[in-house]
Amino acid sequence: MRILILGTGGMANQHAKHFAAIEGVTLAGGVDVDPARVEAFCQTHNIERGFGSLDAAIAWGEFDAVANVTPDSVHYPTTMAAIAAGKHVFCEKPLATDHARAMEMTEAAEAAGLVNMVNLTYRNVAQLQKAREIVQSGQIGKVKHFEASYLQSWLVSKAWGDWRSESQWLWRLSKKHGSNGVLGDIGVHILDFAAYGAGSDFSKVFCRLETFEKAENNKIGEYDLDANDSFAMTAQLENGALGVIHATRWATGHLNELRLRIYGELGSVEVQHRHDWSKLRTCLGTMPKPAPGPRSSPKPSRLITCASSKPAARATISSPASATLPISRRFWTWRRSPIATRWNTLSDKKSPLRRAFCCASGLLADGTEVGLVEARCKFEAIAQAAVQADMGSEDQGNLPEQRSARKPAQPCEKKGQGVGMYGVIGDGARSWAEAIRNEAQVGREERKRKEPGIATEDEVDRNGKGEQA
């Protein structure tokens, strides 16, 4: 596949990098209205041809597909032109600046029989995909509530450069330069993040937008800084769940962070995705109300049950005085976790772990009864401290001086996927490219049926001969 990169701004470099890494994909050309920028872009990515307009590139025509990395307001006219020319399109979000145009683009692509995709990169986050799987499997029950946020801080830092002097950031603050502000830029991400994770689309939304003073008269050079900087939204999903969503570029201390919490009748999931790591936390299962009557401090012979020593096993604590309570995964996945191996600590009445178990059962070590919420909080706090003191690999000792030297477990990530802001774009690009290759194969097979003598790729592989379409 020969692909044309349309637009050569900051995100275009990520497209070029990841497409070039896909076997069978060639960067055929680059397009930008700025001659100096397109020349530098083509040199950086070893692209032979540069064009000053999409019309010039289409007149040349020697490419199969377009990666549309232009500003939001330019997506519609450029994508429609590419579709009219019979080119597949991988378009940056948002697809268009309004629903009517987005639907027109979608219908045009479908009518032309082309492979097209919107680049919503965060769908490829492994933790989000797992959370969606948990929700759709019914493990948290009927979804009742959700909350989501996307926080950035580039308006209060220079981590990504100086927005006051760099056009790649200034245009995002100006309506006349094609920006829909934070709602159009990152709001589309967090809305899709929430809907995809919850497995349900939106039915109702109410949103407040705010634009703050950023410069004298909110203007820098040719840029009017009038696009919204923050939004706060209440929303309802088609499944009936109610929630809140907010995003801003003023979140000091949060370089690039998405967070989603989904609450159901039986449990909840939480996904946190940052530029440097991702996490998935779950609370699964419910505890029935305890039977009425006096309760005494339990002395069970075995407080822990675990179906397997493997990390995927389900560990629980139980006692005669309470129902089974699931243990948070982070408390027992380490191979030398106190919950998994250190049985001797349970016989010590002063043990933090024993106290945590008593709390989780609804009883303190002295026999005082506490509420479930308070018990959970105490269990989380005390067990967390116990785990931090004891975690380590199987070959490490258990003395205090050895514990202090151990390294905490690192957050895991899906093999082959990056977790940075743009680290997952390669997965979307790859699936889009594979879809185009599949479409081409279908076309070859159809032509073979009409024109005898043309071999499919499978036939060429089998007999080593045949004409390629």
FENCOR-V619867 format. One record per residue. N is the residue number from 1. RES is the residue in one letter. PSI is psi in degrees with one decimal (NA if undefined). OMEGA is omega as a letter, one per 20 degrees, with the letter a starting at -180 (999 if undefined). D_FIRST is the distance of its C-alpha to the first C-alpha in Angstrom with 1 decimal. Layout:
N|RES|PSI|OMEGA|D_FIRST  N|RES|PSI|OMEGA|D_FIRST
This chain:
1|M|133.7|r|0.0  2|R|122.0|a|3.8  3|I|142.5|r|6.3  4|L|128.1|r|10.0  5|I|112.0|a|12.8  6|L|108.9|a|15.7  7|G|134.7|a|18.9  8|T|31.6|r|19.7  9|G|-163.6|a|22.5  10|G|-45.6|a|23.2  11|M|-27.3|r|20.7  12|A|-31.3|r|17.8  13|N|-35.7|r|18.4  14|Q|-40.6|r|17.9  15|H|-49.7|a|14.5  16|A|-42.7|a|13.5  17|K|-48.1|a|15.2  18|H|-36.4|r|13.8  19|F|-40.1|a|10.0  20|A|-25.3|a|10.7  21|A|-8.9|a|12.5  22|I|126.2|a|9.9  23|E|131.7|r|9.4  24|G|-3.0|r|6.2  25|V|131.3|r|4.8  26|T|133.0|r|6.2  27|L|105.5|a|8.7  28|A|-29.6|a|9.1  29|G|167.7|r|12.3  30|G|148.1|a|15.0  31|V|131.6|r|17.6  32|D|146.5|r|21.1  33|V|-15.8|r|24.5  34|D|108.6|a|26.1  35|P|-40.8|a|25.5  36|A|-40.2|a|26.7  37|R|-41.3|a|24.5  38|V|-34.6|r|21.2  39|E|-45.1|r|22.4  40|A|-39.5|r|23.2  41|F|-46.6|a|20.0  42|C|-37.1|r|17.9  43|Q|-40.7|a|20.4  44|T|-38.5|a|20.3  45|H|15.4|r|16.6  46|N|46.9|r|16.3  47|I|129.2|a|14.4  48|E|-39.0|a|15.5  49|R|139.0|r|15.9  50|G|145.3|a|17.8  51|F|151.0|r|19.1  52|G|-6.8|r|22.2  53|S|158.3|r|21.1  54|L|-34.5|r|18.4  55|D|-41.7|r|20.2  56|A|-39.2|r|19.8  57|A|-40.6|r|16.0  58|I|-37.7|r|15.9  59|A|-35.8|r|18.3  60|W|-52.8|r|16.0  61|G|-4.0|a|13.2  62|E|58.3|r|10.5  63|F|158.1|a|7.7  64|D|-28.3|a|6.1  65|A|163.9|a|7.5  66|V|132.8|r|10.5  67|A|107.2|a|12.1  68|N|103.1|a|15.7  69|V|38.3|r|18.1  70|T|169.6|r|21.0  71|P|158.5|a|24.6  72|D|-45.8|a|25.5  73|S|-15.0|a|27.2  74|V|-10.3|a|24.2  75|H|-44.6|a|21.8  76|Y|-58.0|a|23.3  77|P|-36.3|a|23.3  78|T|-39.6|r|19.9  79|T|-42.4|r|18.2  80|M|-38.2|r|20.2  81|A|-40.2|r|19.3  82|A|-41.8|r|15.5  83|I|-42.4|r|16.3  84|A|-29.3|r|18.6  85|A|2.1|r|16.0  86|G|26.7|a|13.8  87|K|137.9|r|11.1  88|H|150.6|a|10.4  89|V|129.6|r|12.3  90|F|99.1|a|13.0  91|C|138.2|r|16.5  92|E|159.0|r|19.1  93|K|157.4|i|22.4  94|P|154.1|a|24.6  95|L|-41.3|r|22.8  96|A|176.5|a|25.6  97|T|-7.0|r|29.2  98|D|163.9|a|30.9  99|H|-40.9|a|30.6  100|A|-45.2|a|30.8  101|R|-37.2|r|27.8  102|A|-42.0|r|25.7  103|M|-37.4|r|26.7  104|E|-42.0|r|26.0  105|M|-43.1|a|22.4  106|T|-47.0|a|22.0  107|E|-35.2|r|23.7  108|A|-41.2|r|21.7  109|A|-41.9|r|18.3  110|E|-40.6|a|20.0  111|A|-32.7|a|21.5  112|A|-9.5|a|18.3  113|G|33.3|a|16.8  114|L|156.8|r|13.8  115|V|121.1|a|12.5  116|N|155.2|a|14.1  117|M|145.7|r|15.7  118|V|134.7|a|18.5  119|N|77.9|r|18.3  120|L|84.9|a|21.7  121|T|-32.0|a|21.3  122|Y|-9.1|r|24.7  123|R|-22.7|a|24.2  124|N|-1.8|r|22.6  125|V|121.4|a|26.0  126|A|-39.2|a|27.3  127|Q|-35.7|r|30.9  128|L|-41.8|r|30.1  129|Q|-40.1|r|28.5  130|K|-40.3|r|31.6  131|A|-42.9|r|33.9  132|R|-41.1|r|32.4  133|E|-42.6|r|32.9  134|I|-45.0|a|36.5  135|V|-47.1|a|37.2  136|Q|-21.6|r|35.8  137|S|-10.1|r|37.7  138|G|9.2|a|40.9  139|Q|-25.3|r|42.0  140|I|7.4|r|43.1  141|G|-164.2|r|44.5  142|K|128.5|a|44.2  143|V|129.3|a|42.6  144|K|-34.4|a|45.3  145|H|153.3|r|44.1  146|F|159.3|r|41.2  147|E|139.8|a|40.8  148|A|148.6|r|37.7  149|S|150.5|r|37.3  150|Y|112.7|a|34.7  151|L|130.2|r|36.5  152|Q|162.5|a|35.5  153|S|20.2|a|37.8  154|W|-11.0|r|36.1  155|L|-12.7|r|38.9  156|V|15.3|r|41.5  157|S|174.6|r|39.8  158|K|28.9|a|37.7  159|A|-33.4|r|35.6  160|W|13.7|a|32.4  161|G|179.3|a|34.1  162|D|105.4|a|36.8  163|W|-21.7|a|35.9  164|R|-18.8|a|38.9  165|S|-3.0|a|37.3  166|E|126.7|a|33.5  167|S|-27.7|a|31.6  168|Q|-17.9|r|28.8  169|W|-36.0|a|31.7  170|L|-37.1|a|34.0  171|W|-27.6|r|31.8  172|R|-9.1|a|31.6  173|L|-0.2|a|35.4  174|S|122.6|a|35.6  175|K|-42.1|a|35.3  176|K|-12.6|r|35.1  177|H|11.3|r|32.1  178|G|9.6|a|30.2  179|S|141.1|r|31.3  180|N|20.9|r|32.7  181|G|-161.5|a|34.2  182|V|-29.9|r|34.1  183|L|-44.0|a|33.9  184|G|-29.5|a|30.6  185|D|-58.8|a|29.1  186|I|-14.1|r|30.0  187|G|-37.3|r|32.1  188|V|-32.4|r|29.1  189|H|-50.1|a|28.0  190|I|-28.7|r|31.5  191|L|-43.3|r|32.0  192|D|-37.1|r|28.9  193|F|-45.5|a|29.9  194|A|-46.7|a|33.3  195|A|-40.5|a|32.4  196|Y|-44.2|r|29.7  197|G|-38.6|a|32.2  198|A|-12.0|r|35.0  199|G|29.7|a|33.1  200|S|141.4|r|34.5  201|D|172.5|a|33.7  202|F|144.6|r|36.1  203|S|-32.8|a|39.0  204|K|141.4|r|41.0  205|V|148.6|r|40.6  206|F|126.5|a|43.0  207|C|139.7|r|41.8  208|R|133.0|r|43.6  209|L|149.4|r|41.9  210|E|134.6|r|43.5  211|T|124.1|a|42.9  212|F|158.7|r|44.9  213|E|125.1|a|46.4  214|K|-16.5|r|44.3  215|A|172.3|r|45.7  216|E|123.4|a|48.5  217|N|18.3|a|48.3  218|N|49.5|a|44.8  219|K|133.0|r|43.3  220|I|110.0|a|41.6  221|G|-127.1|r|41.1  222|E|-3.5|a|39.1  223|Y|117.3|r|38.0  224|D|120.0|a|40.2  225|L|66.5|a|39.9  226|D|1.6|r|40.5  227|A|149.4|a|37.6  228|N|143.1|a|38.8  229|D|-25.2|a|39.0  230|S|152.3|r|39.9  231|F|151.6|r|40.1  232|A|132.0|a|42.1  233|M|141.0|r|41.4  234|T|143.0|a|43.1  235|A|156.8|r|41.1  236|Q|137.8|r|41.5  237|L|164.5|r|39.0  238|E|-24.0|r|39.1  239|N|1.4|r|40.6  240|G|-12.1|a|43.5  241|A|141.3|r|42.9  242|L|144.6|a|44.1  243|G|177.5|r|42.6  244|V|144.3|r|42.2  245|I|136.7|r|39.2  246|H|156.8|r|39.4  247|A|151.4|a|37.3  248|T|161.5|r|38.2  249|R|8.0|a|37.4  250|W|15.4|a|41.0  251|A|82.0|r|41.0  252|T|129.6|r|42.5  253|G|-5.6|r|41.6  254|H|93.4|a|38.4  255|L|-51.5|r|35.5  256|N|98.4|a|32.8  257|E|126.0|r|34.1  258|L|140.4|r|33.4  259|R|137.0|r|36.1  260|L|129.4|r|36.5  261|R|130.9|r|39.7  262|I|126.5|a|40.1  263|Y|127.4|r|43.7  264|G|-177.1|a|44.7  265|E|-28.3|a|47.9  266|L|-7.7|a|47.6  267|G|-167.0|a|45.6  268|S|162.0|r|43.0  269|V|151.5|r|39.7  270|E|129.5|r|38.7  271|V|130.0|r|35.3  272|Q|120.5|a|35.3  273|H|119.9|r|32.1  274|R|178.8|r|32.5  275|H|-18.2|a|30.5  276|D|-9.5|r|31.9  277|W|166.6|r|32.5  278|S|149.6|r|32.5  279|K|148.8|r|35.4  280|L|124.1|r|36.2  281|R|143.4|r|39.9  282|T|152.7|r|41.5  283|C|105.2|a|45.0  284|L|139.2|r|45.3  285|G|162.7|r|48.4  286|T|159.6|r|51.8  287|M|118.9|r|55.3  288|P|160.0|r|58.1  289|K|137.5|a|61.3  290|P|153.7|r|63.8  291|A|143.6|a|67.0  292|P|158.0|r|70.0  293|G|170.5|a|72.8  294|P|148.4|r|73.7  295|R|141.2|r|71.0  296|S|163.2|a|71.7  297|S|121.3|a|69.7  298|P|150.0|r|67.9  299|K|64.1|a|68.3  300|P|152.3|r|65.7  301|S|-22.0|r|65.4  302|R|113.6|a|61.6  303|L|-15.8|a|59.7  304|I|135.2|r|56.2  305|T|136.6|a|54.5  306|C|123.9|a|51.1  307|A|-24.8|a|49.5  308|S|157.0|r|47.7  309|S|-7.0|a|47.5  310|K|151.0|a|43.7  311|P|-26.8|a|42.1  312|A|-5.1|a|40.8  313|A|160.3|r|44.4  314|R|116.8|r|46.2  315|A|141.6|r|49.2  316|T|160.3|r|52.1  317|I|144.6|a|55.5  318|S|158.3|r|58.4  319|S|163.4|r|62.1  320|P|-22.5|a|65.0  321|A|-2.2|a|65.3  322|S|164.3|r|61.8  323|A|169.1|a|58.8  324|T|137.0|r|55.7  325|L|122.6|r|53.6  326|P|142.9|r|50.0  327|I|132.2|r|49.4  328|S|136.4|a|46.6  329|R|-37.2|a|43.9  330|R|-12.0|a|44.2  331|F|-10.6|a|47.8  332|W|6.3|a|47.3  333|T|-19.2|r|43.9  334|W|140.5|a|45.3  335|R|-25.3|r|46.7  336|R|31.3|r|50.1  337|S|142.3|r|50.2  338|P|-30.1|r|53.9  339|I|-30.3|a|53.1  340|A|-31.1|a|51.8  341|T|-24.7|a|54.3  342|R|73.2|a|57.2  343|W|-30.0|a|59.7  344|N|-26.7|a|62.7  345|T|-19.3|a|62.0  346|L|-22.2|a|62.7  347|S|-11.2|a|66.4  348|D|115.8|a|66.9  349|K|-22.4|r|68.1  350|K|0.1|a|67.0  351|S|130.6|r|63.4  352|P|-34.0|a|60.8  353|L|-42.4|r|58.8  354|R|-41.2|r|61.8  355|R|-37.1|r|62.4  356|A|-41.1|r|58.8  357|F|-42.1|r|59.3  358|C|-41.4|r|62.5  359|C|-44.4|a|60.9  360|A|-27.0|r|58.1  361|S|-4.6|a|60.8  362|G|7.7|a|62.5  363|L|139.3|r|65.3  364|L|169.1|a|65.9  365|A|-27.6|a|67.5  366|D|5.6|r|70.9  367|G|-1.1|r|70.6  368|T|130.2|a|69.9  369|E|139.6|r|67.8  370|V|162.9|r|64.8  371|G|162.1|a|62.4  372|L|-43.2|a|59.0  373|V|-46.5|r|57.1  374|E|-39.7|r|59.3  375|A|-43.3|r|59.0  376|R|-47.0|a|55.2  377|C|-45.1|a|55.3  378|K|-41.6|r|57.8  379|F|-45.3|a|55.9  380|E|-48.0|a|52.6  381|A|-47.3|a|54.5  382|I|-42.9|r|56.6  383|A|-35.1|r|54.1  384|Q|-44.2|r|51.5  385|A|-39.1|r|54.1  386|A|-42.6|a|55.0  387|V|-43.4|r|51.4  388|Q|-31.1|r|50.8  389|A|-25.9|a|54.0  390|D|-10.5|a|53.0  391|M|147.6|a|49.3  392|G|175.1|a|48.2  393|S|168.4|a|47.0  394|E|-29.8|a|49.1  395|D|2.3|r|50.5  396|Q|150.5|a|51.7  397|G|-175.2|a|55.4  398|N|16.0|r|56.8  399|L|154.2|a|59.2  400|P|-41.8|a|59.1  401|E|-26.0|r|58.3  402|Q|-36.5|r|55.4  403|R|-41.2|a|54.0  404|S|-22.5|a|53.9  405|A|-5.9|a|51.7  406|R|152.5|r|49.1  407|K|137.1|r|45.6  408|P|155.7|r|44.5  409|A|141.9|r|41.6  410|Q|144.4|r|38.2  411|P|135.6|a|36.1  412|C|157.2|r|33.6  413|E|155.7|a|29.9  414|K|132.1|a|27.3  415|K|131.2|r|25.8  416|G|0.1|a|22.4  417|Q|136.8|r|22.8  418|G|164.8|a|24.1  419|V|6.9|r|26.8  420|G|178.6|a|26.7  421|M|-40.8|a|26.1  422|Y|7.2|a|22.4  423|G|-20.3|a|22.1  424|V|2.4|a|20.7  425|I|-30.1|a|17.8  426|G|-32.4|a|15.5  427|D|-43.5|r|16.4  428|G|-43.0|r|15.5  429|A|-42.1|a|12.1  430|R|-45.4|a|11.6  431|S|-37.3|r|13.0  432|W|-44.9|r|11.0  433|A|-41.1|r|7.6  434|E|-36.2|r|9.6  435|A|-39.4|r|11.0  436|I|-41.4|r|8.1  437|R|-40.8|r|7.6  438|N|-41.1|r|11.4  439|E|-40.1|r|11.6  440|A|-39.5|r|9.8  441|Q|-41.1|r|12.3  442|V|-41.1|r|15.0  443|G|-39.3|r|14.5  444|R|-41.2|a|14.8  445|E|-36.6|r|17.9  446|E|-41.6|r|19.4  447|R|-32.9|r|19.1  448|K|-39.4|a|20.6  449|R|-32.0|a|23.5  450|K|-31.0|a|24.1  451|E|96.2|r|23.5  452|P|143.0|r|25.1  453|G|-13.5|r|23.8  454|I|122.9|a|20.1  455|A|147.3|r|19.3  456|T|167.3|r|17.1  457|E|-36.1|r|15.3  458|D|-40.2|a|18.4  459|E|-36.6|r|20.7  460|V|-41.1|r|19.1  461|D|-36.8|a|19.5  462|R|-45.4|a|23.1  463|N|-1.3|r|24.5  464|G|11.9|r|22.3  465|K|171.3|a|22.1  466|G|157.7|a|20.8  467|E|136.4|r|18.7  468|Q|139.9|r|15.0  469|A|NA|999|14.1
